[in-house]
């Protein structure tokens, strides 16, 4: 009788253990499936000028670095390039372009901000900002806007132009703007990718002729979109844009941003 009772107890215990084990597996599977469904890609929004923006076929081979930045990240990262040619930190806001970004950006997303090329144009009041005052105050609106949405702002100093002396030395073309942006980064505790310095070092190392291959510098008849040729020391061909995107990705890695774990 005792043996029979013990055997029955053993069978009941075994049944309960089996049920519990099955429930645990089922719960884990459901949790895992739910997590996969709720997984949202991180979006990097780009605010900037013509050196960053996308271009339609009629302008090719002109390419902005934002157009190819996605090649540097894995599939969990989405690039939304809102950069637009001819804009400064001031006009981008006044045209409502920053507002469009802030209407979409989500917590945990990133906002990369590169301006300077057009802020420098004193002869165009709609664009011009003064480095130590209005330039900083406009950039601060991007920072504050992103933070209000619990997104992460990242300042990017303006990429350097092709501007060499007769002796083959690269000349700075952005004046006090890069330094002003770095100062603002310290003041606001915002990460800064110093693309000005990174691109300057690269161009100086390569020299004027090799660097020219990165820019929209074409001979007459070399490309159907530019039948008369072009000598543009500001905008990039695809190879140059990819090289600048590589530098931006290096900057992400050097800053140890959480985003860096998604770099290829």
Beta strands, then each sheet from edge to edge (+ up, - down):
strand 1: 42-47
strand 2: 77-81
strand 3: 110-113
strand 4: 152-156
strand 5: 191-193
strand 6: 215-218
strand 7: 230-236
sheet 1: 2+ 1+ 3+ 4+ 5+
sheet 2: 6+ 7-
end
